[in-house]
Structures are given as C-alpha cells and as structure tokens.
C-alpha cells in the first residue's frame, strides 16, 4: 500500500512554501495526502483555547475542498498534539489557494494583515451554528475556554458580575461548566458536556449517544441511591459503593434547573437530599464505569467516580449502621465469595484477567491484547489495553501482569521485577497487577514509589478484589470455577 505524503501546514509556513510548490505537491498527490495542523501548547488557557479554535478553523477550511477520511488527533508526537486527516483533493485550484493563504497567515506574511484575525473572529462567533466535519477540535476549544480562559477574562473586569452577566445572556450553560457538544449535529442528538459529566435532554436518545460518542454499546445498571455521611457523598447499590463529587452533581443539577427547566435550585429545599432521592433516579453502570442520574427527565452522566476499596468500605460500615447489611456484603461477608484458585492454571488465570478487563467499561475492549500464552516471551506484558477516549482525555495505555498463586504465600516485590523498565520500554500510562494471592506491603511500596515518580496510574487486584468482582459476575465465575 502506498505511503501517503504529509502536508504539515505549520512546517509549510515556517519554510515559506511558495504557491507553485503547493501546486506541484497537489499534482503529485492527487489521489490523497495526509493534512496536518499542530495544536500549539500554551501556559494560559486563553491561548490554548485560541490554538484549538485556529486548528478547528483551518481543518474545516481545508476539508470542504476534498474527500476526507480518518481524522484523529495524534498525541504520539509528544508535547504538541497534531490534528490530521487524509484528504483526496476535489477542487485543486481552490485547495492550492487555501493552503497558500493559510501558510502565509501563519507565517505572518499575508498581504492583508487583517484577513486572518477577522476570519477567525467570524468563525468564533458562528461556530455553534456550523455543521462541522471535525467536532472534536471545537469541543476542545470550548473545554479550554470554559474551564480556564473565562477565569482569565473575568480578571480583566472591574466588576466580575458584569462578565458573568454577559455569559448568562449569551451562553447560560457555560456558567455551570457545560456546552452543547459539537458532536450533536453529527449524530443528530442534542446533549451537553463538561469536563466531568454529560446532560442528555429527555428528547435525545441516551443509548445512541452513549454508543456513538463513548463507544459503549451496551450497559446494565444497578439501581442506587444517594446518601451523605461525615460531609462526603456516596451512591450505593447492592453491588457497589462509590464516592461522588457533589460539586459535579450540583453543577449539572443547577444547569438543568436554571438553564433548561427554570426551576428552583435544590439548595432552596430544606432537606434537599430527601427531595433529591424522592424526585430523581440513580443508576450505577456495570463495573461502575459511570453513574446515571435522571432529574426531571434529563439524564446526567457522572464519569470517573471513585469506587471504594475493601478497607474504605469496612470503615464506612462502622460509621453507617443503617446500611450495614449492604456494606457487609461488599466487604466480603457474602456467602460463597471465595474461589478455589487451585482449580485453574496460569493460562486460565490470564484468560480470566482478560475477561475482567474486556467487560470493564473504563477500557476500550477493541484495543485489548493478550500477549501470547502464559510464560511466553512477552516482555513482561501479559495484557495491554487502552482506556476509552473522552473529551479532554486522550486514551491511556495500561500494561497488566497476571500472577497466579496457588499456595497461601503473598506476592512480594522480589516476585515482580523490572516494573520500571517495562513501563518505560512500552511507554505505559498505567500499570496493573492481577494476583490470586495477597499483595505484600513490599510490593505496594515499590509500586507506589514508581507511580509517584512517573505520575503513573495503578490498578492492583489481589484475591480480595478479584473474588468480590467475581461474586458480582456469577457467569464469569462459573466459567472458570464450575
């Protein structure tokens, strides 16, 4: 297959490419080439927002002049993400002119010095009305605008209330951290996003949005309820206890109340928690990938909520006699929770770990790779997988090691070698261990030091976590321990 030539608009600008050179390039690559636009990094959110807006504008301008395929933002380049797509030219003269004018503007050499900022300003004012080919870049623009740039703009006002009042008139949802997802037009379903959650209006198809926008095709749910204890907020179901960000939930609730429904705030209710549980529905998705709240017909999806571990649930159980029965089950008092690990071999254990990752919605199961048979030359990697991509969160690469222990011994640091080398060699963002034994404190300390030094995410599952997870997945447990 022919290797596509690339046209990096920033390199063209810095090299001062001539119009005739662009014409020659297009004639030699009339069957398609890879167009690239670097998204510059910045210390200030206001600059970063403009850089994403600029990348969005340029990519949209070029895309309409040909047939577009395979858009993505390439993060492998390091500090600078690169927006890129394959384009098969359809309007050669117009494409030549557009590439030349944009490269001139980026280099500061355009004959009309007002052409570039005026075009960008017009695009900024009308971006929400446009049907975009690359909504991802526009979403990144809004994410940086709302979550950082607004704070910088507000500091320029003598009266900050004046700034907030202007936003309230033009984009009231922005005050609560939300914007209408630019992907809405692509799937013809309106929904609103923030860096923490989604709001899906009653008239929109929740399942379609979840499938198209997060690649989660199916989910089963546990019915849950919200409660507060010692100043913290939790959602509990028969299988999970999760600590949630009250601030994230409150912002979504306030946005629905003030922007969409124009109802009173739940802060105005004397017993808002009682009011919330009696007027709202709460569901926890399988593997606790997300929490869904239904409020006045609107669905709020909270991502990345913290699932309490064994010791945390045990402490909660002491303080919360009212939920003693449920939390007792979750800390291991459920009948028949233990597994006979002597009944499976190394290969079956790795397959079990593969299944646990495969059905975990945190991970994109299309990317999971089991690296050969057990004890094969896998470079220390038993399983490799990427997390799902979401707005503002690039996929993260996780490497898992699987250690079957049939005796009563612990998994110690001496039994897991070269962790740092494996992480560095394969450029992992996260590291995990599955073991049928108990994880020794020496191994915890070793991994904690590596994680702290490298800003690494870790997922460690000993027999305690595995047996509780399997107790909530009876079909999977039967498959391996029948």
C-alpha positions in Angstrom: 0.0 0.0 0.0 1.3 3.4 -1.0 2.7 5.6 1.9 0.7 8.8 1.9 2.7 12.0 1.8 2.0 14.5 4.5 1.4 18.3 4.2 2.1 19.9 7.6 0.7 23.4 7.3 2.9 24.7 10.2 6.1 23.4 8.5 4.9 24.9 5.2 4.5 28.3 7.0 7.9 28.2 8.7 9.7 27.1 5.5 7.9 29.9 3.5 6.5 27.5 0.9 5.7 29.0 -2.5 2.3 28.7 -4.3 4.0 26.8 -7.1 5.5 24.3 -4.7 2.0 23.6 -3.3 0.7 23.2 -6.9 3.4 20.6 -7.6 2.7 18.8 -4.3 -1.1 18.6 -5.1 -0.4 17.3 -8.7 1.9 14.6 -7.3 -0.6 13.6 -4.6 -4.0 13.9 -6.4 -5.0 10.5 -5.1 -4.7 11.8 -1.5 -2.3 13.0 1.2 -2.2 13.4 5.0 -3.0 17.0 6.1 -1.6 18.0 9.5 -2.1 21.0 11.8 -0.2 21.3 15.0 -2.1 22.5 18.1 0.3 24.7 19.9 0.7 24.3 23.6 0.4 27.3 26.0 0.7 28.3 29.6 -2.6 30.1 29.6 -5.9 28.6 28.9 -7.0 31.6 26.8 -4.1 31.0 24.4 -4.7 27.2 24.3 -8.4 27.8 23.5 -7.5 30.1 20.6 -5.0 27.5 19.3 -7.7 24.8 19.3 -10.1 27.3 17.6 -7.4 28.1 15.0 -6.8 24.3 14.3 -10.6 23.8 14.0 -10.9 26.7 11.6 -8.0 25.6 9.4 -9.0 21.9 9.2 -12.6 22.8 8.4 -11.5 25.3 5.6 -9.3 22.6 4.0 -11.8 19.7 4.5 -14.5 21.2 2.3 -12.1 21.1 -0.7 -11.9 17.4 -0.9 -13.0 14.0 0.3 -12.0 13.5 3.9 -11.1 10.3 5.7 -9.5 9.1 9.0 -9.5 12.2 11.2 -7.6 11.9 14.5 -5.5 13.9 17.0 -2.1 12.3 17.2 -0.6 12.6 20.7 2.4 10.5 19.9 4.4 13.5 18.8 4.9 14.4 22.5 4.3 18.0 23.6 2.3 19.1 20.6 -0.8 17.2 19.6 -1.3 17.1 15.8 -4.8 17.2 14.2 -4.6 15.2 11.0 -6.8 13.6 8.3 -6.5 12.1 4.9 -7.9 14.3 2.1 -8.4 13.4 -1.6 -8.4 16.8 -3.4 -11.5 17.7 -5.4 -11.0 21.4 -6.0 -7.3 21.7 -6.8 -7.1 25.4 -7.6 -9.1 26.4 -4.5 -7.2 23.9 -2.3 -3.9 25.3 -3.6 -5.0 28.9 -2.8 -6.3 28.0 0.6 -3.1 26.1 1.6 -1.0 29.1 0.4 -3.1 31.8 2.1 -3.3 29.9 5.4 0.5 29.2 5.4 1.1 32.9 4.7 -1.2 33.9 7.5 0.5 31.5 10.0 3.9 32.9 9.0 2.7 36.5 9.4 3.3 37.2 5.7 -0.3 37.5 4.4 -0.6 40.8 2.4 -3.9 41.6 4.2 -2.9 41.8 7.8 -6.5 41.9 9.0 -7.6 38.9 6.9 -6.6 36.2 9.4 -7.9 37.6 12.8 -11.2 38.8 11.1 -11.8 35.3 9.6 -11.0 33.6 12.9 -13.2 36.0 14.9 -16.2 35.4 12.5 -15.6 31.7 12.8 -15.6 32.0 16.6 -18.9 33.9 16.6 -20.7 31.4 14.4 -19.0 28.1 15.4 -22.1 26.8 17.2 -24.2 27.3 14.1 -21.9 25.4 11.8 -22.1 21.7 10.8 -18.5 20.6 11.4 -16.6 17.8 10.0 -14.3 17.7 13.0 -16.4 18.5 16.1 -13.6 17.1 18.4 -11.4 20.2 17.9 -14.3 22.6 18.6 -15.2 20.6 21.8 -11.5 21.0 22.9 -11.8 24.8 22.2 -14.9 25.0 24.4 -13.3 22.9 27.1 -10.3 25.2 27.4 -12.5 28.3 27.1 -14.9 27.4 29.8 -12.6 25.6 32.2 -9.8 28.2 32.2 -9.9 31.1 29.8 -13.1 32.5 31.4 -11.3 32.9 34.7 -8.6 34.9 32.9 -11.1 37.1 31.1 -13.0 37.7 34.3 -9.9 39.1 36.0 -9.9 41.9 33.4 -13.3 43.2 34.6 -13.5 45.7 37.4 -16.9 44.2 38.2 -16.8 40.4 37.7 -20.6 40.2 37.9 -20.7 42.2 34.6 -18.7 39.4 32.9 -20.9 36.6 34.3 -24.0 38.6 33.3 -22.7 38.7 29.7 -22.2 35.0 29.6 -25.6 34.4 31.1 -27.2 36.3 28.3 -25.3 34.5 25.5 -24.4 31.1 26.8 -26.0 30.4 30.2 -24.9 26.8 30.3 -21.3 28.0 30.3 -21.7 29.4 33.8 -22.1 25.8 35.1 -19.2 24.4 33.0 -21.3 22.9 30.2 -21.6 23.5 26.5 -23.6 21.9 23.7 -21.4 19.1 22.4 -20.3 19.9 18.9 -20.8 16.2 18.1 -24.6 16.7 18.5 -25.1 17.6 14.8 -23.1 14.6 13.6 -25.3 12.1 15.4 -28.4 14.4 15.3 -28.9 14.1 19.1 -28.6 17.2 21.3 -26.6 16.8 24.5 -24.4 18.9 26.7 -20.9 18.1 28.1 -18.5 19.3 30.7 -15.1 18.0 31.8 -16.9 15.9 34.4 -20.3 15.0 33.2 -22.9 15.0 30.5 -26.5 16.3 30.4 -28.8 14.5 28.0 -32.3 16.1 27.4 -35.4 14.0 27.5 -36.0 14.2 23.8 -32.5 12.8 23.0 -31.6 9.1 22.6 -29.4 8.2 25.5 -28.4 4.8 24.1 -27.4 6.2 20.8 -25.3 9.0 22.3 -23.6 6.5 24.6 -22.8 4.2 21.7 -21.7 6.8 19.2 -19.9 9.2 21.5 -18.2 6.9 24.1 -18.3 3.5 22.1 -20.1 1.9 25.0 -22.6 -0.3 23.1 -24.5 -1.9 26.0 -24.7 -1.4 29.7 -26.6 -3.0 32.5 -27.4 -1.0 35.6 -27.8 -1.4 39.4 -30.4 0.8 41.0 -28.8 3.0 43.5 -29.4 5.8 46.0 -27.5 8.9 47.1 -26.5 9.5 50.7 -24.2 11.7 52.7 -22.0 10.7 55.6 -19.4 12.7 57.5 -19.6 15.5 54.9 -18.9 13.1 52.0 -21.4 12.0 49.4 -21.9 8.4 48.1 -24.0 6.4 45.8 -24.8 2.9 46.9 -26.4 -0.2 45.2 -26.5 -3.9 46.0 -23.0 -4.3 44.4 -21.2 -1.0 44.8 -20.4 1.9 47.0 -19.0 4.9 45.2 -17.8 8.3 46.4 -19.0 11.0 44.2 -18.1 14.7 43.6 -21.0 16.6 45.0 -19.8 19.7 43.2 -20.0 18.0 39.8 -23.6 16.8 40.5 -24.6 20.2 41.9 -23.4 22.0 38.8 -25.3 19.6 36.5 -28.5 19.9 38.6 -28.2 23.7 38.7 -27.7 23.8 35.0 -30.8 21.8 34.4 -32.8 23.9 36.9 -31.7 27.4 35.7 -30.9 26.9 32.1 -33.3 24.3 30.8 -36.2 24.0 33.3 -36.1 27.4 35.0 -37.0 25.7 38.3 -35.7 26.4 41.8 -32.3 25.2 43.0 -32.2 22.2 45.2 -30.2 24.4 47.7 -33.5 26.1 48.4 -35.0 22.8 49.7 -34.7 22.5 53.5 -33.9 18.7 53.1 -32.5 18.7 49.6 -31.1 15.1 49.9 -34.6 13.7 50.8 -36.0 15.8 47.9 -33.4 14.6 45.5 -33.9 10.9 46.3 -37.7 11.3 46.0 -37.7 13.1 42.7 -34.6 11.6 41.0 -33.4 8.2 39.9 -29.9 6.9 40.3 -28.3 4.0 38.4 -24.7 2.6 38.5 -23.5 1.0 35.3 -21.7 -2.3 35.2 -18.2 -2.2 36.6 -19.2 1.2 38.0 -18.0 2.9 34.8 -20.4 5.8 35.3 -23.4 6.9 37.4 -26.6 8.0 35.7 -29.0 10.4 37.5 -32.4 11.1 36.0 -33.6 14.5 37.0 -36.9 15.9 35.7 -36.4 13.7 32.6 -32.9 14.8 32.0 -30.1 12.2 32.3 -26.9 13.3 34.0 -23.9 11.0 33.5 -21.1 11.4 36.0 -17.7 9.9 35.0 -14.7 8.8 37.0 -16.4 8.4 40.3 -14.3 6.6 43.0 -15.1 3.0 43.8 -14.4 2.4 47.5 -11.9 -0.4 48.2 -12.2 -3.1 50.9 -10.7 -1.1 53.7 -12.7 2.1 52.9 -16.0 0.1 52.8 -15.0 -1.5 56.1 -14.6 1.9 57.7 -17.8 3.2 56.2 -19.6 0.1 57.5 -18.5 1.0 61.1 -20.0 4.5 60.7 -23.1 3.6 58.9 -25.2 1.1 60.8 -28.2 2.0 58.7 -26.6 0.4 55.6 -24.9 -2.4 57.5 -26.4 -5.3 55.5 -25.4 -3.9 52.1 -21.8 -2.9 53.1 -21.3 -6.2 54.9 -21.9 -8.0 51.6 -19.5 -5.7 49.8 -16.6 -6.2 52.3 -16.7 -10.0 51.9 -19.4 -11.4 54.2 -21.5 -12.6 51.3 -21.8 -16.4 51.2 -19.6 -18.4 48.7 -17.5 -15.4 47.7 -14.2 -17.3 47.9 -12.7 -19.0 44.8 -10.7 -22.3 44.7 -7.7 -20.9 42.9 -6.1 -24.4 42.8 -8.6 -25.4 40.1 -7.1 -23.1 37.4 -3.7 -23.0 35.7 -1.6 -20.0 34.6 -3.2 -19.8 31.2 -6.8 -19.9 32.5 -5.9 -17.2 35.1 -4.7 -14.9 32.3 -7.9 -15.6 30.3 -9.9 -14.7 33.4 -8.0 -11.4 33.8 -8.5 -10.7 30.1 -12.3 -11.2 30.6 -12.4 -8.9 33.6 -10.7 -6.1 31.6 -12.8 -6.8 28.5 -16.1 -6.2 30.3 -14.8 -3.2 32.2 -16.3 -0.1 30.5 -13.3 2.0 31.6 -11.3 0.2 28.9 -11.8 0.1 25.2 -12.2 -3.6 24.6 -11.3 -3.1 20.9 -7.7 -2.4 21.9 -7.1 -5.2 24.4 -4.3 -7.5 23.5 -3.2 -10.7 25.4 0.5 -11.1 24.7 0.8 -14.8 23.9 0.5 -17.8 26.1 1.4 -17.7 29.8 5.1 -17.8 30.4 5.8 -16.8 26.8 8.4 -14.1 25.9 6.0 -11.2 26.2 8.5 -8.6 27.5 6.8 -8.6 30.9 3.4 -7.7 29.4 0.6 -10.2 29.9 -2.2 -7.9 28.8 -2.1 -4.5 27.1 -5.2 -2.2 26.7 -6.1 1.4 26.3 -8.8 3.4 28.2 -11.7 4.8 26.3 -11.3 8.2 24.8 -13.4 11.2 26.0 -13.3 14.9 25.7 -10.1 16.3 27.1 -8.9 12.8 28.0 -6.6 11.0 25.5 -6.6 7.2 25.7 -4.2 5.9 28.2 -2.1 2.7 27.7 -2.2 0.2 30.6 0.1 -2.8 31.0 -1.1 -5.7 33.2 0.8 -8.6 34.7 -1.1 -11.7 35.9 0.4 -13.7 38.8 -1.4 -17.0 39.8 -0.5 -18.1 43.3 -2.0 -21.4 44.5 -0.4 -21.5 47.9 -1.1 -19.2 50.9 2.0 -17.1 50.1 2.0 -13.4 49.3 3.0 -11.7 46.1 6.2 -9.8 47.1 8.4 -7.2 45.4 11.0 -9.9 44.7 8.5 -11.8 42.5 7.7 -8.9 40.3 10.8 -7.5 38.7 11.6 -4.8 36.1 8.4 -2.8 36.6 10.1 0.5 35.8 11.8 -1.0 32.7 8.6 -2.4 31.3 6.7 0.9 31.8 9.5 2.8 30.1 10.1 0.4 27.3 6.4 0.2 26.3 5.6 3.8 27.2 2.7 2.9 29.5 0.5 5.5 31.3 -0.8 2.9 33.7 0.3 -0.4 35.3 -1.8 -3.1 36.9 -1.4 -6.5 38.6 -3.8 -9.3 39.0 -3.0 -11.9 41.6 -4.8 -14.8 43.3 -2.8 -14.2 46.4 -2.3 -11.3 48.8 -0.2 -8.4 47.7 2.7 -7.9 50.2 3.5 -4.5 51.6 6.9 -4.5 49.9 5.3 -4.7 46.5 2.8 -1.9 47.4 5.6 0.3 48.5 7.6 -0.4 45.3 4.7 0.3 43.0 3.7 3.5 45.0 7.3 4.9 44.6 7.3 4.2 40.8 3.8 5.7 40.4 4.7 8.8 42.4 7.9 9.3 40.4 6.3 8.8 37.0 2.8 10.1 37.6 1.6 6.6 36.8 -1.9 5.3 37.3 -2.1 1.9 39.0 -4.8 -0.8 39.3 -3.9 -3.6 41.8 -6.2 -6.5 42.3 -5.4 -9.1 44.9 -7.6 -12.2 45.7 -9.8 -9.9 47.8 -10.7 -7.6 44.9 -10.9 -10.5 42.4 -13.2 -12.6 44.5 -15.6 -9.6 45.1 -15.6 -8.7 41.4 -16.4 -12.3 40.5 -19.1 -12.5 43.1 -20.9 -9.8 41.1 -20.2 -11.6 37.8 -21.6 -15.1 38.5 -21.5 -16.2 34.9 -17.8 -15.4 34.7 -17.2 -17.1 38.0 -19.0 -20.3 36.7 -17.0 -20.3 33.5 -13.7 -20.7 35.4 -14.6 -22.4 38.7 -17.5 -24.6 37.7 
